[in-house]
């Protein structure tokens, strides 16, 4: 008889603890909620580069890349249709490019560059 009461007490205590932890004031709500627009999934991050020059002469492209690298700015070139494109980057998002494009234009000696998605 004493053993039955002890087992009953343990079952009831366990049930009370279970209810307290899962339905207590700081518990996770298991009910569905209305999705707020602020909770909408974010767009995937995209990488961007800043094109600062197009050259036919590879030595001019290499000199420009060297200028950027001397300022600790990552730059590289890509060749397409006998033209050499010089890019700064890549960067996650456009914000860093927008913040620094005046510096990049000054180093490249251009008025404007072009922000492109990095592929």
C-alpha positions in Angstrom: 0.0 0.0 0.0 2.8 2.4 0.9 4.5 1.6 -2.4 1.4 2.4 -4.4 1.1 5.8 -2.7 4.8 6.5 -3.3 4.4 5.6 -7.0 1.2 7.7 -7.3 3.0 10.7 -5.6 5.9 10.4 -8.1 3.6 10.3 -11.1 1.6 13.3 -9.9 4.8 15.3 -9.1 6.2 14.4 -12.5 3.0 15.5 -14.2 3.0 18.8 -12.3 6.7 19.5 -13.2 5.9 18.7 -16.8 3.0 21.1 -16.9 5.0 23.8 -15.2 8.0 23.6 -17.5 6.0 23.4 -20.7 3.2 25.7 -19.9 4.8 28.0 -17.4 5.3 31.8 -17.8 8.6 31.5 -19.7 7.7 28.5 -21.8 7.7 28.4 -25.6 4.2 28.9 -27.0 3.2 25.9 -29.1 0.2 27.7 -30.6 0.5 29.2 -34.1 0.9 32.9 -34.4 0.1 35.4 -37.1 3.2 36.2 -39.1 4.1 39.8 -39.0 5.7 41.4 -42.1 8.8 42.1 -40.0 9.1 38.3 -39.5 9.2 37.6 -43.2 12.2 35.7 -44.4 15.2 37.8 -45.4 16.4 37.8 -49.0 19.6 35.8 -49.6 22.8 37.7 -49.3 24.4 38.5 -52.7 28.0 39.4 -53.5 28.8 42.5 -55.5 31.9 43.9 -57.1 32.7 47.5 -58.3 34.0 47.8 -61.9 36.5 50.6 -62.0 37.9 50.2 -65.5 37.9 48.5 -68.9 41.2 48.2 -70.8 42.6 46.7 -74.0 46.1 47.0 -72.7 46.8 44.4 -69.9 49.7 46.5 -68.4 47.3 49.3 -67.7 44.9 46.9 -65.9 47.8 45.4 -64.0 49.0 48.9 -62.9 45.5 49.8 -61.7 45.2 46.5 -59.7 48.6 47.3 -58.2 47.4 50.7 -57.1 44.4 49.2 -55.3 46.5 46.5 -53.7 49.0 49.2 -52.4 46.0 50.7 -50.6 45.1 47.3 -49.1 42.0 47.1 -51.4 41.2 43.7 -53.0 41.1 44.1 -56.8 41.2 41.7 -59.7 40.7 41.5 -63.4 38.6 39.5 -65.8 39.0 39.1 -69.5 36.2 39.0 -72.0 36.1 39.7 -75.7 39.6 41.0 -75.8 38.8 43.5 -73.1 40.1 43.4 -69.5 37.7 44.4 -66.8 39.1 45.6 -63.4 37.0 45.0 -60.4 37.2 45.9 -56.7 35.7 43.3 -54.3 33.8 41.1 -53.9 31.7 42.4 -51.1 28.6 41.0 -49.3 25.9 43.5 -50.2 26.2 46.9 -51.8 26.6 48.9 -48.6 30.5 48.7 -48.4 30.8 49.7 -52.1 28.5 52.7 -51.7 30.4 53.8 -48.6 33.8 53.5 -50.2 33.1 54.3 -53.9 34.6 57.8 -53.7 37.9 56.3 -52.5 37.8 53.6 -55.3 37.0 56.2 -57.9 39.9 58.4 -56.7 42.4 55.5 -56.8 41.2 54.5 -60.3 41.1 58.0 -61.6 37.5 57.7 -62.8 34.3 59.7 -62.0 32.1 56.6 -61.6 32.3 52.9 -61.5 29.6 50.3 -61.9 28.2 48.0 -59.2 27.7 44.5 -60.5 26.6 41.2 -59.0 29.6 39.0 -58.6 29.2 35.7 -60.4 
